[in-house]
Amino acid sequence: MRHASIFVVIVVLEATVATGQSGLAGRWQGEDRGRGGRAIPVVLELSVDNTTVSGTLKDGDAPARPIAEGRVANSTLTFTTSVLLNGNEMVLTWEGTLDGDRLPLVRKLPNGTALPPLDMRRN
């Protein structure tokens, strides 16, 4: 009987992890604040394969750019994006934890400084 109980716990845990991972797949939308508080639409398209995440991020009128190093553990997503700033490439690190149909994301600059969080919603 003990083995059956352990098996049930393992199955439930695996289902919980899989739900968190696959629950991230899809289209997410939010808004960033630009100069003067102007709203800039942000769209994140995610595909999940086990613990690997791929997709694109589009903000404002800029072309969509690919995400890199995308990973998911339980319901926590991490990835990076590159952007050109004054002719120099800068890599931002993103992290967020799935909360139903919300995905709050924190962005960090290469020096570790956190930018204001983005509240992404499933679309």
DSSP file (Angstrom, degrees, kcal/mol; ACC not computed):
  #  RESIDUE AA STRUCTURE BP1 BP2  ACC     N-H-->O    O-->H-N    N-H-->O    O-->H-N    TCO  KAPPA ALPHA  PHI   PSI    X-CA   Y-CA   Z-CA
    1    1 A M     >        0   0    0      0, 0.0     4,-2.0     0, 0.0     5,-0.2   0.000 360.0 360.0 360.0 -35.6    0.0    0.0    0.0
    2    2 A R  H  >  +     0   0    0      1,-0.2     4,-2.3     2,-0.2     5,-0.2   0.893 360.0  52.5 -62.7 -39.2    2.9    2.3    0.8
    3    3 A H  H  > S+     0   0    0      1,-0.2     4,-2.3     2,-0.2    -1,-0.2   0.885 107.3  52.2 -64.2 -38.2    4.2    1.9   -2.8
    4    4 A A  H  > S+     0   0    0      2,-0.2     4,-2.2     1,-0.2    -1,-0.2   0.899 109.3  49.7 -64.1 -40.8    0.8    2.8   -4.2
    5    5 A S  H  X S+     0   0    0     -4,-2.0     4,-2.2     2,-0.2    -2,-0.2   0.911 111.0  48.6 -65.0 -43.1    0.7    6.0   -2.1
    6    6 A I  H  X S+     0   0    0     -4,-2.3     4,-2.3     1,-0.2    -2,-0.2   0.907 110.4  52.1 -63.3 -41.4    4.2    7.0   -3.2
    7    7 A F  H  X S+     0   0    0     -4,-2.3     4,-2.5     1,-0.2    -2,-0.2   0.918 108.8  50.0 -60.5 -44.8    3.3    6.4   -6.9
    8    8 A V  H  X S+     0   0    0     -4,-2.2     4,-2.4     1,-0.2    -1,-0.2   0.911 110.3  50.2 -62.1 -43.0    0.2    8.6   -6.5
    9    9 A V  H  X S+     0   0    0     -4,-2.2     4,-2.4     1,-0.2    -1,-0.2   0.916 111.0  49.1 -61.9 -43.5    2.3   11.4   -5.0
   10   10 A I  H  X S+     0   0    0     -4,-2.3     4,-2.6     2,-0.2    -2,-0.2   0.918 111.2  49.4 -63.0 -44.2    4.8   11.2   -7.9
   11   11 A V  H  X S+     0   0    0     -4,-2.5     4,-2.3     1,-0.2    -2,-0.2   0.912 111.7  48.6 -62.6 -42.9    2.1   11.2  -10.5
   12   12 A V  H  X S+     0   0    0     -4,-2.4     4,-2.2     2,-0.2    -2,-0.2   0.918 112.1  48.8 -64.0 -43.6    0.4   14.3   -8.9
   13   13 A L  H  X S+     0   0    0     -4,-2.4     4,-2.4     2,-0.2    -2,-0.2   0.917 111.6  49.0 -63.0 -43.4    3.7   16.1   -8.7
   14   14 A E  H  X S+     0   0    0     -4,-2.6     4,-2.6     1,-0.2    -1,-0.2   0.899 110.9  50.5 -63.4 -40.0    4.6   15.4  -12.3
   15   15 A A  H  X S+     0   0    0     -4,-2.3     4,-2.4     2,-0.2    -1,-0.2   0.889 109.8  50.8 -64.6 -38.9    1.2   16.5  -13.5
   16   16 A T  H  X S+     0   0    0     -4,-2.2     4,-2.1     2,-0.2    -2,-0.2   0.923 112.3  46.1 -64.8 -44.7    1.6   19.8  -11.5
   17   17 A V  H  X S+     0   0    0     -4,-2.4     4,-2.2     2,-0.2    -2,-0.2   0.933 113.4  49.2 -63.2 -46.5    5.0   20.4  -13.1
   18   18 A A  H  X S+     0   0    0     -4,-2.6     4,-3.0     1,-0.2     5,-0.3   0.887 109.9  51.6 -62.1 -40.0    3.7   19.6  -16.6
   19   19 A T  H  X S+     0   0    0     -4,-2.4     4,-2.2     1,-0.2    -1,-0.2   0.925 110.2  48.7 -63.9 -44.0    0.7   21.9  -16.1
   20   20 A G  H  < S+     0   0    0     -4,-2.1     4,-0.4     2,-0.2    -2,-0.2   0.900 115.6  44.5 -61.5 -40.7    2.9   24.8  -15.1
   21   21 A Q  H >< S+     0   0    0     -4,-2.2     3,-1.3     1,-0.2     4,-0.4   0.961 118.5  39.8 -70.2 -52.1    5.2   24.3  -18.0
   22   22 A S  H >< S+     0   0    0     -4,-3.0     3,-1.2     1,-0.3    -2,-0.2   0.781 105.0  69.4 -70.8 -24.4    2.6   23.8  -20.7
   23   23 A G  T 3< S+     0   0    0     -4,-2.2    -1,-0.3    -5,-0.3    -2,-0.2   0.672  92.1  60.7 -65.9 -16.2    0.5   26.6  -19.1
   24   24 A L  T <  S+     0   0    0     -3,-1.3    -1,-0.2    -4,-0.4    22,-0.2   0.713  81.2 103.7 -81.3 -21.9    3.1   29.1  -20.3
   25   25 A A    <   +     0   0    0     -3,-1.2     2,-0.3    -4,-0.4    22,-0.2  -0.317  63.4  42.7 -64.7 142.2    2.7   28.2  -24.0
   26   26 A G  E    S-A   46   0A   0     20,-2.7    20,-3.0     2,-0.0     2,-0.4  -0.829  94.3 -32.8 126.5-161.6    0.7   30.8  -26.0
   27   27 A R  E     -A   45   0A   0     -2,-0.3    96,-2.9    18,-0.2     2,-0.4  -0.849  47.8-173.2-106.4 131.7    0.4   34.5  -26.5
   28   28 A W  E     -AB  44 122A   0     16,-2.8    16,-2.9    -2,-0.4     2,-0.4  -0.962   3.2-166.3-124.6 140.0    0.8   37.0  -23.7
   29   29 A Q  E     +AB  43 121A   0     92,-3.0    92,-3.1    -2,-0.4     2,-0.3  -0.960  18.2 142.1-129.4 147.0    0.2   40.7  -23.8
   30   30 A G  E     -A   42   0A   0     12,-2.3    12,-2.6    -2,-0.4     2,-0.4  -0.886  38.3-106.2-158.4-170.8    1.1   43.6  -21.5
   31   31 A E  E     -A   41   0A   0     88,-0.3    88,-0.4    -2,-0.3     2,-0.3  -0.995  17.0-162.1-134.6 138.7    2.2   47.2  -21.5
   32   32 A D  E     -A   40   0A   0      8,-2.9     8,-3.0    -2,-0.4     2,-0.6  -0.763  25.2-120.8-107.2 161.3    5.5   48.9  -20.8
   33   33 A R  E     -A   39   0A   0     -2,-0.3     6,-0.2     6,-0.2     3,-0.1  -0.924  31.6-174.3-107.9 122.8    5.8   52.6  -20.0
   34   34 A G    >   -     0   0    0      4,-3.5     3,-1.9    -2,-0.6     4,-0.1  -0.059  47.6 -34.2 -94.7-160.7    8.0   54.6  -22.3
   35   35 A R  G >  S+     0   0    0      1,-0.3     3,-1.2     2,-0.2    -1,-0.3  -0.325 133.0  13.0 -59.4 136.3    9.1   58.2  -22.2
   36   36 A G  G 3  S-     0   0    0      1,-0.2    -1,-0.3    -3,-0.1    -2,-0.0   0.649 130.4 -71.4  71.3  14.3    6.5   60.5  -20.7
   37   37 A G  G <  S+     0   0    0     -3,-1.9    -1,-0.2     1,-0.2    -2,-0.2   0.619  81.6 165.8  78.3  11.4    4.5   57.4  -19.4
   38   38 A R    <   -     0   0    0     -3,-1.2    -4,-3.5    -5,-0.1     2,-0.3  -0.412  39.7-117.2 -64.3 133.0    3.4   56.5  -23.0
   39   39 A A  E     -A   33   0A   0     -6,-0.2    -6,-0.2    -2,-0.1    -1,-0.1  -0.568  28.8-167.8 -74.5 128.9    2.0   52.9  -23.1
   40   40 A I  E     -A   32   0A   0     -8,-3.0    -8,-2.9    -2,-0.3     2,-0.1  -0.976  20.5-128.0-118.7 118.3    4.0   50.6  -25.3
   41   41 A P  E     -A   31   0A   0      0, 0.0    19,-3.2     0, 0.0     2,-0.4  -0.404  22.0-162.9 -67.6 140.5    2.3   47.3  -26.1
   42   42 A V  E     -AC  30  59A   0    -12,-2.6   -12,-2.3    17,-0.2     2,-0.4  -0.993   4.8-170.8-125.6 129.4    4.4   44.1  -25.4
   43   43 A V  E     -AC  29  58A   0     15,-3.1    15,-2.8    -2,-0.4     2,-0.5  -0.986   1.5-170.1-125.1 127.1    3.6   40.7  -27.0
   44   44 A L  E     -AC  28  57A   0    -16,-2.9   -16,-2.8    -2,-0.4     2,-0.5  -0.973   2.6-166.5-118.4 121.5    5.3   37.5  -25.9
   45   45 A E  E     -AC  27  56A   0     11,-2.5    11,-1.6    -2,-0.5     2,-0.4  -0.944  15.3-171.7-108.8 121.4    4.7   34.3  -27.9
   46   46 A L  E     -AC  26  55A   0    -20,-3.0   -20,-2.7    -2,-0.5     2,-0.4  -0.923  18.4-173.5-122.1 140.1    5.9   31.2  -26.2
   47   47 A S  E     - C   0  54A   0      7,-2.7     7,-2.4    -2,-0.4     2,-0.5  -0.984  15.5-156.3-121.9 139.2    6.3   27.5  -27.1
   48   48 A V  E     + C   0  53A   0     -2,-0.4     2,-0.4     5,-0.2     5,-0.2  -0.967  16.0 178.3-122.8 130.0    7.2   25.0  -24.5
   49   49 A D  E >  S- C   0  52A   0      3,-3.0     3,-2.3    -2,-0.5     2,-0.7  -0.880  70.9 -59.7-129.3  98.3    8.9   21.6  -25.1
   50   50 A N  T 3  S-     0   0    0     -2,-0.4     0, 0.0     1,-0.3     0, 0.0  -0.543 121.4 -18.7  63.1-108.8    9.5   19.9  -21.7
   51   51 A T  T 3  S+     0   0    0     -2,-0.7    21,-1.8    -3,-0.1     2,-0.4   0.366 119.0  96.1-108.3   3.8   11.7   22.4  -19.9
   52   52 A T  E <   -CD  49  71A   0     -3,-2.3    -3,-3.0    19,-0.2     2,-0.4  -0.809  55.0-164.9 -98.7 133.8   12.9   24.4  -23.0
   53   53 A V  E     +CD  48  70A   0     17,-1.8    17,-0.5    -2,-0.4     2,-0.3  -0.951  10.8 172.0-119.1 135.8   11.0   27.5  -24.0
   54   54 A S  E     +C   47   0A   0     -7,-2.4    -7,-2.7    -2,-0.4     2,-0.3  -0.865  21.6 100.0-131.1 168.8   11.3   29.3  -27.4
   55   55 A G  E     -C   46   0A   0     12,-0.4    12,-2.3    -2,-0.3     2,-0.3  -0.978  55.0 -76.0 152.0-162.9    9.4   32.2  -28.9
   56   56 A T  E     -CE  45  66A   0    -11,-1.6   -11,-2.5    -2,-0.3     2,-0.4  -0.922  19.0-149.2-135.7 158.7    9.5   35.9  -29.7
   57   57 A L  E     -CE  44  65A   0      8,-2.6     8,-2.7    -2,-0.3     2,-0.4  -0.999  14.2-174.1-128.5 130.4    9.1   39.2  -27.9
   58   58 A K  E     -C   43   0A   0    -15,-2.8   -15,-3.1    -2,-0.4     2,-0.4  -0.992   1.3-176.3-126.9 128.2    7.7   42.2  -29.6
   59   59 A D  E >   -C   42   0A   0     -2,-0.4     3,-1.4     4,-0.3   -17,-0.2  -0.988  55.6 -40.9-127.2 128.9    7.5   45.7  -28.0
   60   60 A G  T 3  S-     0   0    0    -19,-3.2   -17,-0.1    -2,-0.4   -20,-0.0  -0.304 115.7 -26.8  61.3-139.3    5.9   48.7  -29.7
   61   61 A D  T 3  S+     0   0    0     -3,-0.0    -1,-0.2     2,-0.0     3,-0.1   0.459 106.3 113.5 -88.5  -2.7    6.6   49.1  -33.4
   62   62 A A  S <  S-     0   0    0     -3,-1.4    -3,-0.1     1,-0.1     3,-0.1  -0.339  78.3 -96.9 -68.4 150.4    9.9   47.2  -33.3
   63   63 A P        -     0   0    0      0, 0.0    -4,-0.3     0, 0.0    -1,-0.1  -0.313  48.1 -92.5 -62.8 151.8   10.2   43.9  -35.1
   64   64 A A        -     0   0    0     -6,-0.1    -6,-0.2    -3,-0.1   -20,-0.1  -0.401  44.2-156.6 -62.3 140.0    9.7   40.7  -33.0
   65   65 A R  E     -E   57   0A   0     -8,-2.7    -8,-2.6    -3,-0.1     2,-0.0  -0.936  18.7-106.2-122.0 147.6   13.0   39.4  -31.6
   66   66 A P  E     -E   56   0A   0      0, 0.0    16,-0.4     0, 0.0     2,-0.3  -0.343  25.7-128.7 -71.2 148.8   13.7   35.8  -30.6
   67   67 A I        -     0   0    0    -12,-2.3   -12,-0.4    14,-0.1     2,-0.3  -0.668  26.6-158.0 -87.8 154.7   14.0   34.9  -27.0
   68   68 A A  E     + F   0  80A   0     12,-2.7    12,-2.7    -2,-0.3     3,-0.1  -0.883  63.4  20.2-129.9 161.5   17.1   32.9  -26.0
   69   69 A E  E    S-     0   0A   0     -2,-0.3     2,-0.3    10,-0.2    -1,-0.1   0.803  78.3-180.0  51.8  34.4   18.1   30.6  -23.2
   70   70 A G  E     +D   53   0A   0    -17,-0.5   -17,-1.8    -3,-0.1     2,-0.3  -0.507   5.7 164.4 -72.2 127.4   14.4   30.0  -22.4
   71   71 A R  E     -DF  52  78A   0      7,-2.7     7,-2.4    -2,-0.3     2,-0.4  -0.977  22.6-160.0-140.7 151.3   13.8   27.6  -19.5
   72   72 A V  E     - F   0  77A   0    -21,-1.8     2,-0.4    -2,-0.3     5,-0.2  -0.998   6.8-179.2-134.1 133.7   10.9   26.6  -17.3
   73   73 A A  E >  S- F   0  76A   0      3,-2.2     3,-2.5    -2,-0.4     2,-0.4  -0.984  72.7 -40.1-131.1 119.4   11.1   25.0  -13.9
   74   74 A N  T 3  S-     0   0    0     -2,-0.4    23,-0.0     1,-0.3     0, 0.0  -0.524 126.5 -29.6  57.5-116.8    7.8   24.3  -12.3
   75   75 A S  T 3  S+     0   0    0     -2,-0.4    23,-2.8    -3,-0.1     2,-0.5   0.205 113.8 108.5-112.1  14.5    5.9   27.5  -13.1
   76   76 A T  E <   -FG  73  97A   0     -3,-2.5    -3,-2.2    21,-0.2     2,-0.4  -0.838  50.6-161.7-101.2 125.4    8.9   29.8  -13.3
   77   77 A L  E     +FG  72  96A   0     19,-3.4    19,-2.2    -2,-0.5     2,-0.3  -0.835  10.1 178.4-104.5 137.1   10.1   31.1  -16.7
   78   78 A T  E     +FG  71  95A   0     -7,-2.4    -7,-2.7    -2,-0.4     2,-0.3  -0.996  13.9 141.8-134.7 143.4   13.5   32.5  -17.5
   79   79 A F  E     - G   0  94A   0     15,-1.7    15,-3.4    -2,-0.3     2,-0.3  -0.969  33.4-127.6-163.8 171.4   14.9   33.8  -20.8
   80   80 A T  E     -FG  68  93A   0    -12,-2.7   -12,-2.7    -2,-0.3     2,-0.3  -0.907  13.6-167.1-125.4 156.4   17.0   36.5  -22.3
   81   81 A T  E     - G   0  92A   0     11,-1.9    11,-2.9    -2,-0.3     2,-0.4  -0.976  14.2-138.0-136.2 153.1   16.5   38.9  -25.2
   82   82 A S  E     + G   0  91A   0    -16,-0.4     2,-0.3    -2,-0.3     9,-0.2  -0.880  20.9 178.4-110.6 144.0   19.0   41.1  -27.0
   83   83 A V  E     - G   0  90A   0      7,-2.3     7,-3.0    -2,-0.4     2,-0.5  -0.996  28.3-123.1-142.3 145.2   18.4   44.7  -28.0
   84   84 A L  E     - G   0  89A   0     -2,-0.3     2,-0.5     5,-0.2     5,-0.2  -0.785  29.4-179.7 -88.8 127.9   20.6   47.3  -29.7
   85   85 A L  E >  S- G   0  88A   0      3,-3.3     3,-1.7    -2,-0.5    -2,-0.0  -0.963  72.8 -20.2-131.4 114.1   21.0   50.4  -27.7
   86   86 A N  T 3  S-     0   0    0     -2,-0.5    -1,-0.1     1,-0.3     3,-0.1   0.868 128.6 -52.0  54.7  38.9   23.1   53.2  -29.2
   87   87 A G  T 3  S+     0   0    0      1,-0.2     2,-0.4     0, 0.0    -1,-0.3   0.438 119.0 108.8  81.3  -0.5   24.7   50.7  -31.5
   88   88 A N  E <   -G   85   0A   0     -3,-1.7    -3,-3.3     2,-0.0     2,-0.4  -0.899  69.8-122.7-112.0 138.6   25.7   48.3  -28.7
   89   89 A E  E     -G   84   0A   0     -2,-0.4     2,-0.4    -5,-0.2    -5,-0.2  -0.630  28.5-171.2 -78.8 132.3   24.0   45.0  -28.0
   90   90 A M  E     -G   83   0A   0     -7,-3.0    -7,-2.3    -2,-0.4     2,-0.6  -0.988  12.2-146.4-125.2 134.5   22.5   44.6  -24.5
   91   91 A V  E     -G   82   0A   0     -2,-0.4     2,-0.4    -9,-0.2    -9,-0.2  -0.887  11.2-160.3-104.4 122.6   21.1   41.4  -23.1
   92   92 A L  E     -G   81   0A   0    -11,-2.9   -11,-1.9    -2,-0.6     2,-0.5  -0.805   8.5-143.9 -97.6 141.4   18.2   41.6  -20.8
   93   93 A T  E     -GH  80 108A   0     15,-2.2    15,-2.6    -2,-0.4     2,-0.4  -0.913  17.1-163.0-105.1 132.1   17.3   38.7  -18.4
   94   94 A W  E     +GH  79 107A   0    -15,-3.4   -15,-1.7    -2,-0.5     2,-0.3  -0.894  11.7 173.8-116.8 143.3   13.6   38.0  -17.8
   95   95 A E  E     +GH  78 106A   0     11,-1.8    11,-3.0    -2,-0.4     2,-0.3  -0.982   7.2 154.1-148.8 138.9   12.0   36.0  -15.1
   96   96 A G  E     -GH  77 105A   0    -19,-2.2   -19,-3.4    -2,-0.3     2,-0.5  -0.989  31.2-133.4-159.1 158.0    8.4   35.4  -14.1
   97   97 A T  E     -G   76   0A   0      7,-0.7   -21,-0.2    -2,-0.3   -23,-0.0  -0.973  32.0-114.4-120.5 126.5    6.2   32.9  -12.3
   98   98 A L        -     0   0    0    -23,-2.8     2,-0.3    -2,-0.5     5,-0.2  -0.311  31.3-179.3 -58.9 132.9    2.9   31.8  -13.9
   99   99 A D  B >   -I  102   0A   0      3,-2.9     3,-1.4     1,-0.1     2,-0.4  -0.712  59.1 -72.7-136.8  81.1   -0.1   32.9  -11.8
  100  100 A G  T 3  S-     0   0    0      1,-0.3    -1,-0.1    -2,-0.3    -2,-0.0  -0.552 116.1 -12.5  67.8-120.0   -3.3   31.6  -13.5
  101  101 A D  T 3  S+     0   0    0     -2,-0.4    21,-2.3    -3,-0.1     2,-0.4   0.116 124.8  88.7 -99.3  20.0   -3.7   33.8  -16.6
  102  102 A R  E <   -IJ  99 121A   0     -3,-1.4    -3,-2.9    19,-0.2    19,-0.2  -0.907  50.0-174.8-115.8 145.5   -1.1   36.3  -15.4
  103  103 A L  E     - J   0 120A   0     17,-2.8    17,-1.4    -2,-0.4     2,-0.3  -0.709  11.1-162.3-138.0  84.8    2.6   36.2  -16.0
  104  104 A P  E     - J   0 119A   0      0, 0.0    -7,-0.7     0, 0.0     2,-0.4  -0.544  15.1-161.2 -68.8 127.3    4.4   39.0  -14.0
  105  105 A L  E     -HJ  96 118A   0     13,-3.3    13,-2.8    -2,-0.3     2,-0.5  -0.928  12.7-158.5-117.4 134.5    7.8   39.4  -15.6
  106  106 A V  E     -H   95   0A   0    -11,-3.0   -11,-1.8    -2,-0.4     2,-0.4  -0.935  12.2-156.6-107.5 131.8   10.9   41.1  -14.1
  107  107 A R  E     -H   94   0A   0     -2,-0.5     8,-2.9     8,-0.5     2,-0.4  -0.875   6.1-163.2-108.4 140.5   13.6   42.3  -16.5
  108  108 A K  E     -HK  93 114A   0    -15,-2.6   -15,-2.2    -2,-0.4     6,-0.2  -0.978  13.8-133.1-126.7 139.4   17.2   42.9  -15.4
  109  109 A L    >   -     0   0    0      4,-2.8     3,-2.4    -2,-0.4   -17,-0.1  -0.322  41.4 -95.4 -74.6 165.9   19.9   44.8  -17.2
  110  110 A P  T 3  S+     0   0    0      0, 0.0    -1,-0.1     0, 0.0   -18,-0.1   0.794 126.9  56.4 -55.9 -28.5   23.4   43.2  -17.6
  111  111 A N  T 3  S-     0   0    0      2,-0.1     3,-0.1     1,-0.0    -2,-0.0   0.441 123.4-104.4 -84.2   2.0   24.6   44.9  -14.4
  112  112 A G  S <  S+     0   0    0     -3,-2.4     2,-0.2     1,-0.3    -1,-0.0   0.335  71.3 146.2  95.2  -6.8   21.7   43.3  -12.4
  113  113 A T        -     0   0    0     -5,-0.1    -4,-2.8     1,-0.1     2,-0.4  -0.475  44.6-133.7 -66.6 128.2   19.5   46.4  -12.2
  114  114 A A  B     -K  108   0A   0     -2,-0.2    -6,-0.2    -6,-0.2    -1,-0.1  -0.676  13.4-148.0 -85.8 135.1   15.8   45.5  -12.3
  115  115 A L        -     0   0    0     -8,-2.9    -8,-0.5    -2,-0.4     3,-0.1  -0.527  44.7 -69.3 -89.7 165.3   13.5   47.4  -14.5
  116  116 A P        -     0   0    0      0, 0.0    -9,-0.2     0, 0.0    -1,-0.2  -0.279  64.3-105.2 -54.4 139.7    9.9   48.0  -13.6
  117  117 A P        -     0   0    0      0, 0.0     2,-0.4     0, 0.0   -11,-0.2  -0.259  25.3-134.9 -68.5 154.9    8.0   44.7  -13.8
  118  118 A L  E     - J   0 105A   0    -13,-2.8   -13,-3.3    -3,-0.1     2,-0.9  -0.931   5.8-146.1-108.7 134.2    5.6   43.9  -16.7
  119  119 A D  E     - J   0 104A   0     -2,-0.4     2,-0.3   -88,-0.4   -88,-0.3  -0.845  22.7-167.6-100.2  99.5    2.2   42.3  -16.0
  120  120 A M  E     - J   0 103A   0    -17,-1.4   -17,-2.8    -2,-0.9     2,-0.4  -0.666   2.1-160.4 -90.8 143.2    1.6   40.0  -18.9
  121  121 A R  E     -BJ  29 102A   0    -92,-3.1   -92,-3.0    -2,-0.3   -19,-0.2  -0.942  26.8-103.8-123.1 143.5   -1.9   38.5  -19.5
  122  122 A R  E      B   28   0A   0    -21,-2.3   -94,-0.2    -2,-0.4   -21,-0.1  -0.400 360.0 360.0 -63.8 138.5   -2.9   35.5  -21.5
  123  123 A N              0   0    0    -96,-2.9   -95,-0.2    -2,-0.1    -1,-0.1   0.371 360.0 360.0-113.1 360.0   -4.4   36.5  -24.8
